[in-house]
Amino acid sequence: MDHEIRLGLLIKFIHNAIKKDFDSILKEIDLTSSQFDVLMYLLNNQHKTHSQRAIEENLMIKNSTVAGILDRLEAKNFVKRSISLTDARYKRITVTEKSKEIEKKIHQNGDRIEERLTHGITPMEQEQLSGLLTRMLNNFS
């Protein structure tokens, strides 16, 4: 394996390529990757009531970081914060129509990146790769 690229480095190169592609999409819709993560969490869990603490716990992000992200998302009209109906100490966070409108675009671009990533790889190979990568990730748990 002296002349081949080490596996960890290859995974890093793939990550960087995906990130570069996805960052250009996020730039078009005026989001950073951190803002995107929070927004996607909220969009994927619209059936739940959200507080800042729930976001902190579910995304494992510090309070001050989540506060700043939510400030920027609210300024860009992606989320709205309001006083909780059940506990006035908490602010309820909801996604706006603007967020719902870009959700489809985000998913389409995610699908496009996934197709590009798996081009020329059979479904069986994709399943094997997914299993192997999951095992590798679990080695760090």
N, C-alpha and C positions, 0 to 999 in steps of 0.2 A: 504494500500500500504506500510505498515511498513516493511514487510519482502520481498517485491518485489524490484527489481532494478529500481531506478528512470528512467524515460524515457530519460532524457538528458544524464545520465550516460550510458545507453544502447546504445544510438546513438554514444557516444564517443567510446565505446568498438568496435562497428562495424566499425567506421572510422579507429581506430587503426589497426584492423585486415586487412582491405583493404589496408591501407598504408603499412603495413609490407609486405604483399604479393606483392604489386606493386613495392615497393622499391627494392626487390630482383630482379625483372625483370629489373628495371632501372640500377641496378649495373652491370648486365650482358652486357648492351650496353653502359656503362660508362657515364650515365647521372644522374644528381641530379633531384629532383622533380621540382625545379625552372627552370632548363634548359629544362626539359621536357615540362613544361607549355608554355614556349616561343616557343619551337620547334613545338609543336602541333598547336599553334596559327598560326605559319607561314605555316605549312603544310596544315592546314584547310582553309587557305586563299591565296593559291598560285596564284590565279587569280588577286590578288591585288598587287600593288607596296607598299613595306613596308619601313618605316623609323624607326629609334629608337623611335621617338616621337609617332608614331602610336602604337607601342608596349606598350609604357608607358601608353598611354591613354586607350587602349583597355583592358589591363590586370591590370590596376591601380597599377603600380609598379613605384617606384622612378627612376629618370634618372640614378643615379649612380648605382643602382642595375641592371637595364637593361644593362648598359654599361659593367659591369663585367660579366654578364651572356653571352652577345654576344661575349665578348673577349674569354671566355672559349669555347663556341660553335664553334667559328671560329678556335681556336687552335686545337680542336678535329675534324675539317673538317666537321661539320654539317651544317654550314652556311658560306656564303661568303658576304663580304661587298664591295661595289664599289661606286664610285661617281655617284650621280643621274644624269641622262641625262638631266633633266629639271631644276635642281637647284644644282649647285656645292657646296652649303653649306650643303647639306644633303648626307648621305650615304644610298644607296639602299641595302636592305638585302634580299638575296635569299637563298633558301635551296639547298643543294648539292645533288648529286646522293646518297651519303651515307645516308642522311636523308630519301630520298625516299625509299631506300631499307629497312630501319628498320621500316618504317611506317606500313607495313603489319604485321610485328611481334608484334608491339605495339598494333594494333587493335585486333589481334588474342588473345593476352594475356588479353586485356581489356574485350573481349567477354568471355573468360574463367572465369575471376573473376566475371563478371556479372552472368554467369550461376551458379557458386558456391554460390553466394549471394542469388539467387532466387530459388535455388533447393527446391522442395517441395511446392512452392508457386504457386497457379494457376494464369493464366493470369488476371483473374478478381481481385484477391487479389493484384497482382502487380499494377494494375491500381488504385485500391483504396489506396494502400500504397503510390504510387507516388503522388496522389492528396493530401493526408494527409500531407506528408512530404513537399510538395510545399507550402501548407497553413502554416505549421509551419515556414518554411523559410521566407515566406512573412510577418509573424508576427514581424520579425526583421527589415523589410524594413521601 
